[in-house]
Amino acid sequence: MKPYRRTTGYLDRLFSSCRARFRPLRATAMALLLLVLPIIADTANAAAPPPGAHVYLLRGVLNIFSLGLDEIAAKLRAQGITVTIANYLSWASLADEAAAEYRSGRVQTIVLVGHSSGATALPDMVARLDQLGAPVKLAIGLDSVFHTSLSGHVGRYINFYVANGVGTAVATTSQFHGALENVDVGNSGIGHLTIDKNEMMQERVISAIDAVVLSRPHSPSAARKNPGVRAARPRLGTANAATTANE
């Protein structure tokens, strides 16, 4: 019995010594875990895609002059936002697809962005979606190359255009219900082929989308960083002033 007792006593002393030595390590590990958990939680929240939102991006002619939309798409996807990018010729089928998703309940927020001919197609896509019972929350045109007119329901329509280039302002019809902003950015050094690729313009587009998709306050950081773009905003009372029509 004595050898057994000696062995048991030795093991007890050994375990007690190990516990004493590892106690500081355990405290350190717990402290590190408490520091890491908030970071993990924040990362998980940032990666969570916003439910029920879909952004449709319409390129211009030949898909080679609107590559800035691909950059915008990548930035939106990095936020977890569902994006579809296609040529403007697909606007009717995309409208049908968006309306079907809206009616099914999978999508509650529809956002449209188009450049060049893609911007020219936006009013037609807005009108078609309205006829299909799927209102557009936000539409952003980047330098439409033809005169267009809006009808139907849209929460907010922003038309960025280069007045001293090929771009034109967007008009409204009596069937339009929503808010229209015609913003001339021609004085900021932006041209028709660069408006979609300009970093400040991309920030303005993404900021407006985030405001409706992620429920964030709209704060165009590009306007603060680029005084030229801010100065290009139309003043109320001018021919390019924002037009609002209510239901």
N, C-alpha and C positions, 0 to 999 in steps of 0.2 A: 504493500500500500504506500510505503514511503516514496518509492520511485515515481509512482503515479502522481502523488501530491506535489513532488518537486517539479515534475513536468508541467502540471497544471498551473502551479504558481509562476513558473517561468513564462508560459504562454500568456498568462494574465498580465504580467509585467511588460511583455513584448507588445501586446495589443494596446496597453495603456500608453506606452511610449510612442507607438505609431500614431495613435489618435492625437496625442499632444503635438507631434511634429507636423501632422497634416492639417491641424486646425487652422493655422494661418493661411495655408493654401486654399482651404475650403472657403474662407472668408473672402480671399482675393477673387476666387472663381465666381462667387455670388455677386460681388461688386461689379465684375466685368459683365455678367449676365444682365444685371439691372441696367447697365449702360447700353448694351446691345439691343435689348428688347424694344425700346422706343424706336430705334433706327429701323429694325425689322418691320415694326408696325407701320411706320411712315412709308417705307418702301412698298409694302403691300397695299396701302391706301392709294399711293400714287399710281400703282400699276393697275388698279381696278378700273376697268372700262366703264364709261358712263352708260347707263342702261337706256336703250330706246333711242339712240341718236345715230344718224347716218348722213355723211357728207358726200355729195356727188360733185366731182370735179370734171369740167368739160374742157378738153384741149381744143385748139384751133385747127387750122388746115394742116393736113399731112402729119400731124403729131410731132412735128420737129420744131415748131416755134413757140411751144408752151411748156418747155421742160421745167420751168420754175414751178409749175403745178405739181410735178413729181416731188420736188423738195418740200412743198407745203404738205403733200400727202404723207411723206415720211415723218414730218414733225408731228402731224396729227395722230398718226398711228403710234408714235412713241408715247403719246398721252393715253393710248388705249381707245381712241376714237375710231369707229368703223368708217372706212373710206372706200369709195369706188371712183376710179379715174378712167375716163374713156374719151373718145373723139366726139366732137359736137354732133356728128351725124347720128349718134345713138341716143339723142335726147328723148325721143318719143318712147323708145323701149325702156329707157331708164326711168322715165316718169311712170310708166305702167308698173314697173318693178317696185318703185318706191311707194306707189299707191297701194299695191297688194300688201307690202310689209306694214303699211300704216293701218290698213283695215284689219290685218291679223293681230295687231297689237304689239308686234315685235319692234316697231319703230313709232315713236311719238314725236320726234324732232327731226325734220327734214331740212338740210342746209344745202344750198347750191352755190357753186363757184365756177365761173367761166372766164376764159381769156380769149380775146380776139373774136373769132367766129363762135367760140364757146360762149362768150358774153352776149353775142347777138342772139343766140338760141335761148338764153335764160328766160326772157319774157314769155316765149311760147311754152317752155317747160312749166313755168309758174301757172300759166292759164290752164294747161292740160291737167296738172295736179289738182287745181281748184275744181275743175269739172269732175274729176274722179273722187272728190271729197277728201283730199289729202292736202291741207294747207301747208305752205312753206313757211318755216319760222324765220329763215334768213337767206337772202340771196346776195351774192357779191359779184359784180361784173368788173372785169379788168379790160378796159378800152375796147368797147364794142365798135366794130368797123362800119356798122350801118345804123341808121336811125331806127329806134324801136319804141314801142309803147306798151305800157303795163296794163293788165286787167287781172281780175281775180283777187284772191286774198293772199297777202304775204306780210308777215310781222314787220320785217325791215328789209328794204332793198337799198344796197349801197352800190352806186355806179362810179367807180374810179375811172377817169378818162383823161386823155391828153388833148386839150382843146386846140393846141397849136400843131397837132399832128393829124392822125387819121381818126381819132376817137370822137365820139359824139355823146351828148347828154341823152338821157332817157326821159320820155314823156309819159304822161298818164292818160287813161281813158276814164269815162264816167263809171266804168265797171271795176275800177281799181279800189281796193280797200287795204290800207296799210300805210307805211311810212317810206318815202323815197328820199334818198340823199344823192345828189349829183355832186361829185367832188373832183374838181379840176386839179390834177397834179402835174400839169405841164411845166409850171415854173420851178419845179424841183430837179430838173435835169433828167427826168424819167421819160423814156420813149416807148413806142408801141411794142418793140421787141424785147424791152428790158423791164417792163412794168411787173411782170410775173416773177422775174428773177431778182429784183431789187430786194435786199434784205429788209429794209425798213417797210416796204410795202407788204412783204410776207408777214412781218410782225403785226401789221395792222389787220391783215386778213385773219390771222390766227387769233389775235386778241378778240376780234368781233365774234368769231366762231366760239371761242371759249366762253364768252359772255352768255351765250344762249345754251351751249351744250353742257358746260361744266358749272353753270350758274355762278360765274365769277363776274364781278363788276367790270364793265368795259373801260379799260384805261389804255388807250393807244400809246404804248411806250415809244413807238416809232416817231410819233409826233413830238415827243419831248426830246428825243435824241437828234432829230433832224428838223431844224427850224424851217428849212425850205419846204418840207412836206406840210408842216403845220400851216405855213403861210398860204399854201395852195388850197386850203379849205375855203369853200365859197362862203361869202358873207350873206346874211339874211338881207333880202331886198334886192339882190342882184338876179340876173337871169339864171344863175346856177344854184339859187337857194334851194334848200331842202323843201320838198313838197309833202304834205301829210293829208291823207284822206281817211276819214273815220267811217265806220259802219253806221 
